[in-house]
């Protein structure tokens, strides 16, 4: 049942207990009319088109229907959401004074809401959360916390506290928050690993040099050709650091990964039409992680593992 239908309390959908309900808002109508080039459209007509798009996205994200690009394109056109415009985030890197530990970010989230230790890893690992080790759960919680998981994100509350944390700590957290999640194919190069971008991030976010991954967690084995989910955070006097690297237990097709990103971007653009893929990978990193892990889980189920 959708939020707009007025159900309260909102119950988890048993088909996907990790799926977040859509916000109870105007479905992006105000954002649409803030664009000078937008064609005015009556609100009732817009809501009908936006709800149809939202329903289609829900069904795709829950695995109830396959992604049909033409159907999605038509729904986007009716709701005046850009389907594909090639927009890339070219904003400069935010460099941290040091690499903020993932455990520190996880602790901030737990201080803000102790229950985050339950639903944070769920949101990123989906069905794998129940068999994950402690470090994998910490990394998953860190990816959840660095996005915008709640109306008042825990890291934002922490940074704006009356007794503000030290500036150096706030800058280190900001660097992690502003670094988008990436999906990387990794190749050993000596004791370090070369990272190949698979999601089309802007060139200035791709490392030229190999990075250490000895701190990697996840349900997969670190090997040549493995796929790793991680934020690459720039750090002063160090360069890029792989932050909360999770090795996937299987290798999803790159086309599928880009399709997940496209669907998440479309959902995000319904309410923020200026969004780029990097914005989605910042704010909805846990959702992308969950889609990747759910694909791996489904593969294992098909193979009888």
C-alpha positions in Angstrom: 0.0 0.0 0.0 1.4 3.4 -0.9 1.9 6.3 1.4 -0.5 8.4 -0.7 -3.3 6.0 0.1 -3.2 7.1 3.7 -2.4 3.9 5.4 -1.2 4.2 9.0 0.8 2.7 10.5 2.9 1.9 7.4 3.6 -1.8 7.4 6.6 -3.5 5.8 5.8 -5.2 2.6 6.6 -9.0 3.0 7.8 -9.1 -0.6 10.7 -6.9 0.3 11.2 -6.1 4.0 14.1 -3.8 3.2 12.3 -1.6 0.8 11.7 2.0 2.1 8.3 3.5 1.6 8.1 6.5 -0.6 8.0 9.9 1.1 4.6 11.4 1.8 5.0 14.6 -0.2 3.9 16.3 -3.4 5.7 13.8 -5.7 8.1 16.4 -6.9 5.4 18.8 -8.2 7.1 21.9 -6.6 10.5 20.8 -7.9 9.1 20.5 -11.4 7.7 24.0 -11.3 10.9 25.5 -10.0 12.5 24.8 -13.4 12.0 27.7 -15.7 11.9 25.4 -18.7 9.3 23.1 -17.3 5.9 23.1 -19.0 3.1 24.1 -16.5 0.9 21.1 -15.9 -2.2 20.8 -13.6 -1.3 19.2 -10.3 -4.0 16.4 -10.7 -2.7 15.5 -14.1 0.9 15.5 -12.8 0.1 13.4 -9.7 -1.5 10.7 -11.9 1.7 10.5 -14.1 4.1 10.7 -11.1 2.2 7.9 -9.3 2.3 5.7 -12.4 6.1 6.2 -12.6 6.5 5.6 -8.9 4.5 2.4 -9.1 6.6 1.2 -12.1 9.8 1.9 -10.2 8.6 0.1 -7.1 7.8 -3.0 -9.1 11.2 -3.0 -10.8 13.1 -2.4 -7.6 11.2 -5.2 -5.9 11.8 -7.6 -8.7 8.1 -7.9 -9.6 8.7 -6.9 -13.2 11.7 -6.8 -15.6 13.1 -3.4 -16.5 11.6 -2.3 -19.8 13.5 0.8 -21.0 10.7 1.8 -23.4 8.0 1.6 -20.7 10.2 3.5 -18.3 11.0 6.1 -21.0 7.3 6.6 -21.7 6.5 6.9 -17.9 9.3 9.4 -17.5 8.0 11.5 -20.4 4.6 11.8 -18.9 6.0 12.8 -15.5 8.5 15.2 -17.1 11.5 13.3 -15.6 14.7 13.2 -17.8 15.2 9.6 -18.8 18.8 9.8 -20.0 20.7 13.1 -20.4 24.3 12.1 -19.8 24.7 14.5 -16.9 27.9 13.9 -15.0 28.9 15.3 -11.6 32.0 17.5 -12.3 32.1 19.2 -8.9 35.6 19.2 -7.3 36.7 16.5 -4.9 36.3 17.2 -1.2 39.6 16.2 0.4 39.7 15.0 4.0 42.5 15.8 6.5 42.6 12.0 7.3 40.8 8.8 6.6 37.8 8.6 8.9 37.5 5.0 10.2 34.3 3.2 9.2 33.8 2.1 12.8 33.7 5.8 13.8 30.9 6.5 11.4 29.0 3.4 12.5 29.3 4.5 16.1 27.9 7.9 15.3 24.9 6.2 13.6 24.4 4.0 16.7 24.7 6.9 19.1 22.0 8.7 17.1 19.7 5.7 17.0 20.7 2.4 18.6 18.3 0.5 16.3 20.5 1.5 13.4 22.5 -1.5 14.1 19.6 -3.6 13.1 18.1 -1.9 10.0 21.3 -0.2 8.7 23.1 -3.5 7.7 19.7 -4.8 6.5 19.4 -1.9 4.1 22.7 -2.5 2.5 23.1 -6.3 2.6 19.5 -7.5 2.3 19.2 -11.3 2.7 22.9 -11.6 3.4 22.8 -9.6 6.7 21.9 -12.6 8.7 25.2 -14.4 7.7 27.6 -11.5 7.5 30.6 -11.1 9.8 31.0 -8.2 12.2 33.3 -6.1 9.9 31.0 -6.6 6.9 28.0 -5.4 9.0 30.0 -2.4 10.2 30.9 -1.4 6.6 27.3 -1.9 5.6 26.1 0.3 8.4 28.7 2.9 7.4 27.4 3.0 3.8 23.8 3.4 5.2 24.9 6.2 7.5 26.8 8.2 4.9 23.7 8.5 2.7 20.4 10.1 3.6 18.7 7.2 5.3 16.3 9.3 7.5 14.7 12.7 7.5 17.5 13.9 9.8 20.6 11.9 8.7 22.7 10.8 11.8 25.9 12.3 10.4 24.2 15.6 9.7 22.8 15.7 13.3 26.3 14.9 14.6 28.0 17.7 12.6 25.4 20.2 13.7 25.3 19.3 17.4 25.4 22.2 19.9 28.7 20.9 21.2 30.2 20.6 17.7 32.8 17.9 17.0 36.3 19.0 16.2 36.6 20.7 12.8 39.1 18.1 11.6 36.7 15.3 12.4 33.9 17.0 10.7 36.0 17.6 7.5 37.0 13.9 7.5 33.4 12.8 7.7 32.3 15.3 5.0 34.9 13.9 2.6 33.4 10.4 3.1 29.9 11.7 2.7 30.7 13.6 -0.5 32.5 10.6 -2.2 30.0 8.6 -4.2 29.8 4.8 -3.9 31.4 3.0 -6.8 31.4 -0.5 -8.2 34.9 -1.5 -9.1 36.6 -4.5 -10.7 39.9 -5.0 -9.0 43.2 -6.4 -10.3 46.2 -7.2 -8.1 49.3 -5.0 -8.8 52.0 -6.0 -6.3 50.6 -5.7 -2.8 47.9 -3.2 -4.0 44.9 -3.3 -6.3 44.1 -1.4 -9.4 40.4 -0.2 -9.4 38.4 -0.2 -12.7 35.3 1.9 -12.6 32.1 0.1 -13.8 29.5 2.8 -13.3 30.8 5.7 -15.4 31.9 8.0 -12.6 33.6 11.2 -13.8 37.3 10.8 -14.6 38.5 12.9 -11.6 37.0 10.3 -9.3 38.9 7.4 -10.7 42.3 6.6 -9.1 45.3 6.6 -11.4 47.3 4.5 -8.9 46.5 1.1 -7.3 45.1 1.2 -3.7 45.5 -1.0 -0.7 42.6 -3.3 0.0 44.0 -5.3 2.9 41.1 -4.0 5.1 38.4 -5.2 2.7 35.4 -7.1 4.1 32.3 -8.6 2.4 31.0 -12.0 1.5 33.3 -12.6 -1.5 37.0 -13.4 -1.9 39.4 -10.7 -2.9 40.9 -11.9 -6.2 41.8 -10.7 -9.7 38.5 -9.6 -11.4 36.5 -9.5 -8.2 33.8 -6.8 -7.9 34.1 -4.4 -4.9 31.7 -1.8 -3.6 33.5 1.1 -2.0 33.6 4.9 -1.7 37.0 6.2 -2.9 37.7 9.1 -0.5 40.4 11.6 -1.2 42.7 12.3 1.7 45.3 15.0 2.1 48.9 13.8 1.4 47.7 10.3 0.7 45.4 10.3 -2.3 42.4 8.1 -2.7 41.5 5.6 0.0 39.1 2.7 -0.4 36.4 3.3 2.2 34.2 0.5 3.5 35.2 -1.9 0.7 32.8 -4.8 0.4 33.8 -7.7 -1.9 30.7 -9.2 -3.7 30.3 -12.9 -3.5 29.4 -13.0 -7.2 30.0 -10.8 -10.2 26.7 -9.2 -11.5 26.7 -8.2 -15.2 27.8 -4.6 -15.7 24.7 -3.9 -17.7 22.6 -5.0 -14.7 24.5 -2.8 -12.3 24.1 0.2 -14.7 20.3 -0.6 -15.0 20.0 -0.5 -11.1 21.7 2.8 -11.1 19.4 4.1 -13.8 16.3 3.0 -11.9 17.6 4.6 -8.7 18.4 7.8 -10.6 15.0 7.9 -12.1 13.4 7.5 -8.6 15.6 10.3 -7.3 14.9 12.6 -10.2 11.2 12.3 -9.6 11.8 14.7 -6.7 15.1 16.3 -7.7 15.3 16.7 -11.5 18.8 18.1 -11.4 20.3 15.0 -9.8 23.3 13.2 -11.3 24.2 9.5 -10.9 26.9 10.5 -8.4 24.2 12.1 -6.2 22.3 8.8 -6.1 25.5 6.9 -5.3 26.1 9.3 -2.4 22.6 9.5 -0.9 21.3 6.0 -1.8 24.5 3.9 -1.5 22.8 1.4 0.8 20.1 0.8 -1.8 22.6 0.1 -4.6 24.5 -2.2 -2.2 21.3 -4.1 -1.4 20.4 -4.5 -5.1 23.9 -5.9 -5.8 23.7 -8.3 -2.9 20.2 -9.3 -3.7 21.3 -10.3 -7.2 24.1 -12.4 -5.7 21.7 -14.0 -3.3 19.3 -14.9 -6.1 22.1 -16.4 -8.1 23.0 -18.6 -5.2 19.4 -19.7 -4.7 19.2 -20.7 -8.4 22.4 -22.7 -8.1 21.0 -24.4 -4.9 23.7 -22.9 -2.6 
